Amino acid sequence: MGKQITPSEASTLCNNFDEKHTKLSDLIGKKDSRSAGFSIQEIKDYLAYLETNNKNVDGIRVFFGSNKDTDYTTVFFAPTENGSVEKSLNCFNFGVNDSPPNKKY
């Protein structure tokens, strides 16, 4: 189950990602994404969509993906029911990005 972490723990996770980020960036020949952002309202709207369309959705799984057009890493949210991805509902992607969002935490 998810839990809150401190800003220090978040900074450590971000720093731990540095070597992988460098390898990914080298692989695609440009600095890859480090983050993806979504407004609170966008997240609320997506949760409302899930609650309206399937009362049994009990979680969200975050997947990593790659945008074919830009080759940047992205994330998308997929609804779950009993721990399995519920593929009859739309996933959620295309948050705020800064082409690519390279800023560290």
N, C-alpha and C positions, 0 to 999 in steps of 0.2 A: 504494500500500500504506500502511496506517495506521502511525503511529509515535507514540511517546510525545512529549508536549510538556511544557515546564516550567510550573510554576504561574503564572509571569509571562505566558507565552504564552496560557494559559487565561484569565487575567484580561483580557488584551487582546481576545481573541475575545468574551468576555462583554460588555465595554464597547462593542465595535463593534456589538453587537446592540441597544444602548439605543434608538437612533432607530427601528429596525424594531419593537421591542417597544412603544414608545409609540404608533406608528401602529396596530399590531394592537389594542392595548388601547382606543384611541379608537374604532376600528371596531366593536368588540363592546360598548363602553360599560362596560367594567370591566377591571381589571388582568388581562392574559392570563398564561398559564404562562410561566415562564422556564426550567423544567427538568422532568425526570421522573427518578425514582429507582427502582432495582431492587437487591434484595439480591444478594449474591454467590451465595447458595444458589439463588435464583430463576434466575439466569443459568446456573449449573451444571446445574440441572434442565432448563432449556430446551435447552442444548447436548446433554445426555444424550438428550433426546427426539429431537433432530435426528439424532444419531449412530445411535440405535436404528432410526429409521424411514427413513433414506436415507444410506447410506455415501458417496454422491457429493456431499453438501453440502460446499461449500468456502468458504463465507463467509456473512456476514450484512449485509444492506443496511438502513440505518436510514432510515425514512420519517417525514415529518411528517404529522400528521393532525389532525382537529378532531372533538372529541366533540360529537355532535349535541345531546345533552341539556344540556350545560353551556356549549357554544361555546368551551371552552378548547382551546388547541393541545396536542397530545400527540405522542409518538413511538411507533413500533412497529417491531419487528425482523422482517425477512422473510428466510428462508433463500435462499441462492443456490447455483446449480450452474453452473459454467463462465461466471460473470458474469451469468447471467440469474436472475430470481426463480423459485424452485421453488414453484409454486402448488398442488402436491398436498399440501403440509405446512402445518400451522398456523403463523401468525405469533405474535408475543409482544407483549403490551401490559399495561396496568393495573398499573403499578408503584406505588411509594409516591408519594403526592402530598399536597400540603398546602393544597389548595383555594383557589386554585391555588398552585403552588410559585413564589412571586415572589422568593425570595431570590437575590441575585447571588452569583457565585462568590467 
